[in-house]
């Protein structure tokens, strides 16, 4: 299955994901056809990139199709999750952040006034490109009403005025139209301000997004990381699942 993810980075670009590339008994040529379909979906959606989570046996076929090794896909599986969740991303009101009652930090839904702080953070991760006010506000409105997309910011309320010091996105994937529960959740574009790293804020934000994903019915949560960051995510309850492969269009 392939789906398109809206982004704030790359000028509010879009990325196509091939959700699970399972070789089964397929030949390299048949795997190539699946990849070609994912690329067609990406081009039709004006995406700038296609991502594939490949098993070891599929890496060579991905490379033959022009995909490059991007790192690892890590997975966190739920011990339990609600079969019929009572809430959705769009109706969610509580964003748990286990940092103590006296902590000045809160995790909340992204808002129109976060443009400058959010884009500065994302620029520490990758190329942001030109994101005008109207494009940013359109993304915020899309995320606010979506049951598949949640972008959160970590805010330091002790600053005057309060400062956005972290950002991350949770993306839900559904097996098909009419499905009430997601088949998987993705954590994307996690950034903590460089001046504040090393104090556990990233781990707490990721842990909160894992709990949110599972509270709305996702049986597992995945994210992509570089190989040298694998140990950090293992400490957060993730394990290596597949190789993340990318094709830029």
Secondary structure, DSSP 4 states (H G I P E B T S, - for coil): -EEEEE-SHHHH-EEEEEEEE--TT--HHHHHHHHHHHHHHHHHTT-SEEEEEE-GGGHHHHHHTT-EEEEEEEEEE-S---TT-S--TTT-------S-TT-SEEEEE--GGGHHHHHHHHTTTS------HHHHHHHHHHHHT-SSEEEEEEEETTSSS-EEEEEEEEEEEESSTT-SSEEEEEEEEEEE-GGGTTSSHHHHHHHHHHHHHHHTT-SEEEEEE-GGGHHHHHHTT-EEEEEEEEEE-
